[in-house]
Amino acid sequence: MVGIGLKSFKYAKLNEDGETYGTVSTLSGAIECKMTLNLAEATLYADDVLKEQVSLFQSGTLTAGIDDYDDTVFAEIIGKTVDEETGVV
């Protein structure tokens, strides 16, 4: 049987050393994923022939659509906490 689409979204917090990641966790069911990249591109032609081409990543956005959400998971992803009494992020 052929699988179609996305299976799951995974995330892990970057550790304080800035080089390693913590425990990998899973978000809810994946529905869609849209990515937009901003690239800096340059081409160099010599003798009417392409000699060099450079494409550098500048920035980007990633939009992940999921079927359900948990405020504690999103609070962790955006670096916030959930108030235990009110449940507000």
N, C-alpha and C positions, 0 to 999 in steps of 0.2 A: 504494500500500500504506500502511496506517495504522500508525504507530508507537505502541506502548503502553509506559508506564512511564518509568523514568529512563534517561538516556543516559550521564552521567558526572558525577563530582564534581570540582570544581576548587578549588584553594587557592593562596594567596599570602601570604608573610610581610609583616607591617606593618613598614615601614622605621622607622628610629630617629627620623625627624622626626614620626612619629605621624599623618601625613596621607596618605602615599603607600604603595603596595605594591610589592613586588619582583616577580620573575618568576612568572608563573602556571604551576602544575604540575597534573597530573591524578593522582588516586588510581586504584586498581584499578576494575574493573567495578562499577557501582552496582546494588544489589539493592533496598534500601528506604531510606526517609528518614522519620523520625518527629520531629515538632516539638511541643514543649509551651511555651506562652507563659503568663506571669503578668502580667496586666494590672490596672491600677488604674482602676476605672470609677466615674463619678458622673453622676447625672442630676438635672436641676432642672425641676420642674413648676410652672407658674403658671397659674391659672384652669383647672386640670384639663387642661392641654395641655403637652406636652413642649417646653420652651423651650431648654434646653441639655443637651448630652451630651458627656462627656469620656471618652476611653479612652487611657491612657498605658501604654507598655511599661515594665515593671519589670525582668523577667529572663526567661530561657528556657533550654531545653535542646534540643539537636539531636543525634539519634542517626542515624548514617549506617552502613548495612549494606553491606559490600563483599564481593566474591568472593575476594579474595586480599589479603595485606598485605605490606608491606616495612618492616622495622624502621627503616631509615634515613629513610623518609618520615614515619613516626609520631614518631620522635625529633625531627625538624624541626618538626612540628606542635605538639608539646607543649614545645618549647624545650629538649630534651635532646640528648645526643650518643651515638653508638654507639662502644663500645670496639673498636678495629680488631683487637686480638688475640683477644678472646673473642666479639665480636659482640653483647654485652649492652648494652641501652640504659641 
